[in-house]
Amino acid sequence: MAEGLLTSSFIMKSGVSIHSFHSEPLLPDEPSGPVTVKLIFSSVVAVLGSYVYGHAVGYSSPAESGIIEDLGLTTSQYAVFSSILTIGAMLGAVISGRIADFIGRRWAMGISELICIAGWVLMIFAKDATWLDLGRFILGCGIGLTSYCVPIYVAEISPKHVRGAFTALNPLFMGLGQSLAFLFGSLVNWQILAFIGIVPGIIQLPCLFFIPESPRWLANVGKMKEFEDSLQRLRGPDADVAPEAAEIQEYTEYLNQMSEGGFFNMFQRKYLYTLVVGVGLIFFQRFGGLYGFVFYASTIFKDAGFPSKIGTIAASIVQVITTVLGLLLIDKAGRRPMLLISTVGSCLGCIITGSAYLFKDLGAQRELTASLALIGVLVYLGLLQLGLGGIPWIIMSEIFPINIKGPAGSLVVLVSWFGSWVVSYSFSYIFDWSQSGIFFIYGGICAVGVLFIAKLVPETKGRTLEEIQESMMTGSR
């Protein structure tokens, strides 16, 4: 560690740029660390929060009929219930970066889980729309915090050669939570379905005491002894962590001397490319119709003449399969190719679904419209989960330097939940206006997203976080 400090000091005093220092990676051809039991355990504990996130998102579609029948909600009241999750998540997003930067990634995950459990409990015992909405809002606050803390933590503890696979656990568990919510929702009532959402949190909370804090966060706040101990625990007792520790420490010191963190500092010219990529990917993911398909899958199937329970179960199975496939391919195929394939596929799914309703308006047979709607939804959700559903979160966790990661990550999460609210709240109204038109609008947004990815999004596979961030600040991609 002393050698790293001396090197860093020399860099600062001599005026050598970080670009010239990192023109050759520290470990060009070797893995940056072994895959240990502690790394696997820590990642799995973290992504239990992602499962709760997915369960919360997938909850409203299978629970719709039961809640409306038991509590006597109108369609508009249920639309408020569905969309208020995103309002709470926006509030959670605003404070997520600050909380995670102040108390650390690990305890921020614990706070988010406690908030989620409180929301689920209120929903289970709700007797009217007011308490139901309050529980859903509180749940949203919790998952808004989760959606930032989990991918950041997993990315910061993972070695570069497997970081894609480990960070892909986040969207995998999101997809599992969402898919199993669809599946369980067809078998149990809405209160039991809410209780199922509590179980992962009950498992996660005690396990947080047995996982290390993010070494990069510890380095950033100056806890160097804890930083070395955390990195050693993650890489194994016999691993040589000195080169990786030196790179992390040197780059963190460079960033802290180069500029202060904070909300307005992230809008400096050197960070603009990073912000455009991070915010842009989330924009196209959300406004491309994700939460319209997820929240209203039952409605889409039912209005097209296809049995909603069979459709939602089929959709859940397809999502799990393609999410697992994405997990296996991400560190081989790379982020960019999978994003492009996924976004093109999502665009195609929107067009097929819109065509189903267009043929319905033209008086086509019910079997044709039902089949097209099923194919369209499965193509959209399946291919979206292959890339666009999860990779934007992976890239977000990789590209932001540690000194602006809190505010920049909060901004990305805020945009994601604002987009979710706009899409989920407006879906019913636009769907009533034009059942085919809404899906063609989503398809058009996905098409623009393809161009955005092709022109601006860099490949991050096989590079350390420090290499990725430095290249984006210098514009070399």
Secondary structure as UniProt FT lines:
FT   HELIX           2..14
FT   HELIX           18..21
FT   HELIX           37..71
FT   HELIX           75..103
FT   HELIX           105..124
FT   HELIX           129..157
FT   TURN            160..162
FT   HELIX           163..167
FT   HELIX           169..185
FT   TURN            186..187
FT   HELIX           190..207
FT   HELIX           208..210
FT   HELIX           215..220
FT   TURN            221..222
FT   HELIX           224..235
FT   TURN            237..238
FT   HELIX           242..258
FT   HELIX           264..267
FT   HELIX           269..287
FT   TURN            288..289
FT   HELIX           290..295
FT   HELIX           297..304
FT   HELIX           308..333
FT   HELIX           335..361
FT   TURN            362..363
FT   HELIX           366..386
FT   TURN            387..390
FT   HELIX           391..399
FT   TURN            402..404
FT   HELIX           405..433
FT   TURN            435..436
FT   HELIX           437..456
FT   TURN            461..462
FT   HELIX           465..474
//
